[in-house]
Amino acid sequence: MATNFLINGSEFSDNFIPRQIFTSGNLFMWGANGGNPGNVGYDGTSYGSGCLGDGQQYGGSYTSPIQVVDKGNNWKQVEAGRLVSCGIKTDGTLWTWGRNQYGQLGDNTTADKSSPVQIYGGGTNWKQVSRGAFHMAAIKTDGTLWNWGKGERGQLGEMAAYPGPDRSSPIQTSRGGTNWRFVSCGQYTTMAIKSDGTLWGWGSGGDGSLGLAGPPGPSTFSPVQTSVGGTNWKTISAGSGFGYGLKTDNSLWVWGGNSSGQLGDNTTTARYTAVQMPGNETTWKLIQTGNYRISAAIKTDGTLWTWGLNFYGALGDGTTTTRSSPVQTVAGGNNWKMVSVGSYQNMAAIKTDGTLWTWGRGGGNGDGTSTSRSSPVQIYGGGTNWKHISVGNSHSGGIIDIS
């Protein structure tokens, strides 16, 4: 609540965070809440969002963490997207909030929500969720894969003709099955790994974003196995027109558009099938892409590396120079545990000591300021108990361990 008392131009409540909020619940968000009533999207409609989950559709921006309306301490995964957020609780329930013009909240409506609502159909068996630009996908504990939201480009995988229909409640992928293990949504794509280690993709294939060969990269409305094949895919990260895959031997593979060097292969050449990163290293542990041509990865030695477009210092290397091959963050160190890449020039990462660090475009770093950062800074309020982080388009969410 505003006090109209400013310190160095910032609201009092943005400078002082009561200690008790960090012990009364464990999901916090910061950044932009979706705009003002006069904002009009490209579809011509006025929009707010409520993607911070604070109960306000037009709540403005917060430069430091605020607690979501649901103050439960049982959140285990959070995903921040384009004016939307979603999360899974330890009881297996799936919740969404924010912009909903295409049904991307999956609550069987197209009304925006400023606080978490449970997915249509409920259930306590949700295992993992991912969000794209206007759609989401999630896997249940029984191995089934479900999609909802905007379906125009086939990203819902329901074997429809162009344009595919939008869905405001979860639908199962056309190939069904109970053997899906991991899913990642890009801007207009969805990619997933099965329990047998095979990699599949569907949606818009422009620039080779699905790794299905080309040019031009083909699009598909139902899951198709990537051209490289294999049964040793461990995890993937789908971005905007490009993607990454990590194999069980810790080798890193890339495909898709590469106009800003976002594939990290020291070129700006698009790749229509998956190619291994130069050097054939088998030292990669965790990968993350963003929807705005930036990427990050953690190696098995705990070092953090970034590459791609570098507006606002989003690569955290102390510069604003775009990089087509990996550079280490200026913070250095070999104790990085988790990293998340936003849709528009922000990153955040957690160290093994539980500290949370952010950098990139100002206002979205949660450091109590609106200053862009080209090197990592610790989140406002500090702490050594951060366990999960997700960066979206202009907001972020983090989970604190209060056990």
Buried (B, 14 or more C-beta within 10 A) or exposed (E): EEEEEEEEEBBEBBBEBEEEBBEEBBBBBBBBBBBEEEEEEEEEEEBBBBBBBBBBBBBBBBBBBBBBBBEBBEBBBBBBBBBBBBBBBEEBBBBBBBBBBBBBBBBBBBEBBBBBBBBBEEBEEBBBBBBBBBBBBBBBEEBBBBBBBBBBBBBBBBBBEEEBEBBBBBBBBBBEEEBBBBBBBBBBBBBBBBEEBBBBBBBBBBBBBBBBBBEEBBBBBBBBBBBBEBEBBBBBBBBBBBBBBBBEEBBBBBBBBBBBBBBBBBEBEBBBBBBBBEEEBEEBBBBBBBBBBBBBBBBEEBBBBBBBBBBBBBBBBBBBEBBBBBBBBBBEBEBBBBBBBBBBBBBBBBBEEBBBBBBBBBBBBBBBBBEBBBBBBBBBBEBEBBBBBBBBBBBBBBBBEEE
